[in-house]
Amino acid sequence: MAKFSLKQQVEQQIANTGRDVFLRTDFAQLGGYDQVGRALRKLVAEGKLLKIGYGLYAKARISSITGKPMLASVGGFKAVSEQALERLGVAWQPSDELVRYNKGETTQVPVNAKVIVKSRFNRKIYLRNMKLQVEQRS
C-alpha cells in the first residue's frame, strides 16, 4: 500500500470536509508544526488554498478569467470571513448597516465586509485588498 505525503493527506482532508475555512490546527494530527506549515504553503502556491489570516486558510479555485486563485466559497469574502470568526469561536453579529438593509429601511447595499464583535478580538482577516472591518462592542 502506497504512503501518501503530508501534502496529499492535507489535500484529502480538505476535500473530504464540507468546510470552506480551515485552521492550521485542523491538520495538527497529521504531522509536526513545521511540516504542516510547509504543506499548507505548497497548497497556497499551487492555488488550492488561500491564506486569509494568521493560521487561517480558505478553499480556492482557479479563475477561468484571470487564471489566478480565487475563493471557492459561494458567498465570497464576506461568507469566508464569517465562517472564520465562527471557527475561531468569536461571538459576532452583522453590522448595523446590513441589518437596516435587510429590514428594508435603506436601499444602500453594504459593500464592505463588516461585523460587530461582542468579545475581545485582535486578529486580521484579509485577502489581497479586502479586509474584514471589525467593530468592538461589549
Backbone torsions as a table, in degrees:
resi	resn	phi	psi	omega
1	MET	NA	131.3	-176.9
2	ALA	-76.7	142.0	176.6
3	LYS	-88.8	140.4	176.8
4	PHE	-90.3	144.9	174.6
5	SER	-72.2	164.9	-179.8
6	LEU	-61.0	-39.4	178.7
7	LYS	-61.2	-42.0	178.9
8	GLN	-66.8	-37.3	177.5
9	GLN	-64.8	-41.6	177.9
10	VAL	-64.0	-45.4	178.1
11	GLU	-58.0	-43.2	-179.1
12	GLN	-65.2	-42.0	179.3
13	GLN	-64.7	-38.6	177.6
14	ILE	-64.5	-43.1	-178.5
15	ALA	-67.1	-31.2	-175.8
16	ASN	-83.8	-9.7	179.5
17	THR	-101.7	155.7	178.3
18	GLY	-91.1	4.6	-177.3
19	ARG	-80.5	159.6	172.7
20	ASP	-108.2	-17.6	-176.6
21	VAL	-119.5	137.2	-178.7
22	PHE	-130.4	143.7	172.3
23	LEU	-98.0	152.4	177.8
24	ARG	-58.7	-33.6	-178.5
25	THR	-68.9	-16.5	176.9
26	ASP	-61.9	-23.5	-175.8
27	PHE	-109.8	10.6	-175.6
28	ALA	-62.4	-31.3	-177.9
29	GLN	-73.1	-13.7	-177.6
30	LEU	-82.9	-25.6	-178.0
31	GLY	-177.4	-172.2	-180.0
32	GLY	-72.0	166.8	-177.5
33	TYR	-57.1	-48.4	-178.6
34	ASP	-68.0	-39.6	179.3
35	GLN	-62.4	-45.4	179.3
36	VAL	-63.5	-40.3	178.4
37	GLY	-60.4	-42.3	178.3
38	ARG	-64.5	-42.7	179.6
39	ALA	-63.3	-42.1	179.3
40	LEU	-66.7	-39.8	177.3
41	ARG	-62.2	-39.3	177.9
42	LYS	-64.1	-41.5	179.4
43	LEU	-67.0	-34.8	175.5
44	VAL	-66.4	-42.7	179.9
45	ALA	-64.8	-32.8	178.9
46	GLU	-80.1	-9.9	179.3
47	GLY	84.4	17.9	179.2
48	LYS	-92.7	-20.6	176.3
49	LEU	-134.1	156.6	172.4
50	LEU	-125.3	136.4	177.6
51	LYS	-83.7	125.0	-178.4
52	ILE	-116.1	6.4	179.2
53	GLY	166.9	-179.3	-179.8
54	TYR	-66.2	112.3	179.5
55	GLY	73.5	12.5	-179.0
56	LEU	-117.1	132.6	-179.7
57	TYR	-136.0	149.6	178.7
58	ALA	-126.8	147.8	176.3
59	LYS	-60.7	143.6	-179.7
60	ALA	-130.9	160.3	171.5
61	ARG	-140.6	160.2	-178.8
62	ILE	-84.3	129.4	178.8
63	SER	-70.2	134.6	178.7
64	SER	-73.5	-18.2	-178.7
65	ILE	-88.4	-52.2	-175.0
66	THR	-95.6	-22.1	-176.3
67	GLY	78.8	8.4	179.8
68	LYS	-107.0	158.6	179.6
69	PRO	-65.9	143.2	174.6
70	MET	-140.2	165.6	-179.6
71	LEU	-63.2	137.7	179.6
72	ALA	-87.2	-10.9	-178.0
73	SER	-70.2	142.0	-179.2
74	VAL	-65.6	-38.0	-176.3
75	GLY	-83.0	-0.7	178.8
76	GLY	71.9	-155.2	-174.3
77	PHE	-62.9	-37.7	-178.9
78	LYS	-61.0	-47.4	-179.5
79	ALA	-65.5	-40.7	-179.6
80	VAL	-65.8	-42.0	-179.2
81	SER	-67.0	-36.4	176.9
82	GLU	-67.8	-38.8	175.6
83	GLN	-63.7	-38.1	179.1
84	ALA	-63.3	-42.3	177.6
85	LEU	-61.5	-42.0	178.7
86	GLU	-64.8	-41.9	179.2
87	ARG	-64.1	-32.1	179.3
88	LEU	-82.1	-7.0	178.6
89	GLY	77.3	30.0	-178.4
90	VAL	-94.5	130.6	175.7
91	ALA	-78.5	124.6	-177.6
92	TRP	-145.7	165.7	174.7
93	GLN	-143.6	160.4	179.7
94	PRO	-64.2	157.4	179.9
95	SER	-68.2	159.8	179.4
96	ASP	-60.6	-36.9	179.9
97	GLU	-62.0	-43.3	-179.9
98	LEU	-67.0	-38.7	179.2
99	VAL	-64.1	-44.7	178.5
100	ARG	-62.5	-40.3	179.4
101	TYR	-64.8	-44.0	-179.5
102	ASN	-66.0	-30.4	177.5
103	LYS	-77.9	-13.3	-179.1
104	GLY	87.2	13.0	-179.2
105	GLU	-77.2	-17.7	-180.0
106	THR	-145.2	156.2	176.4
107	THR	-102.5	0.1	178.2
108	GLN	-73.4	114.7	-180.0
109	VAL	-81.4	121.3	177.8
110	PRO	-67.3	122.7	-175.1
111	VAL	-91.1	-45.9	-176.0
112	ASN	-80.6	143.4	176.2
113	ALA	-73.0	115.8	-178.4
114	LYS	-139.7	136.8	178.7
115	VAL	-135.6	160.7	174.3
116	ILE	-106.6	123.5	-178.3
117	VAL	-101.1	130.1	-175.8
118	LYS	-92.2	-9.4	-179.8
119	SER	-127.5	178.8	-180.0
120	ARG	-68.2	129.2	-178.4
121	PHE	-150.9	123.0	-176.6
122	ASN	-137.2	54.4	177.4
123	ARG	-126.7	161.9	176.9
124	LYS	-110.6	131.7	173.3
125	ILE	-116.1	118.9	-171.4
126	TYR	-149.3	162.1	172.1
127	LEU	-154.2	113.3	-177.5
128	ARG	52.2	-111.3	-177.5
129	ASN	-97.9	4.7	178.1
130	MET	-98.8	138.4	179.5
131	LYS	-141.0	135.7	177.0
132	LEU	-71.6	124.1	176.8
133	GLN	-89.6	129.3	-175.5
134	VAL	-119.0	130.2	175.1
135	GLU	-112.4	128.6	-178.5
136	GLN	-88.2	130.1	172.1
137	ARG	-141.9	142.8	179.3
138	SER	-108.0	NA	NA
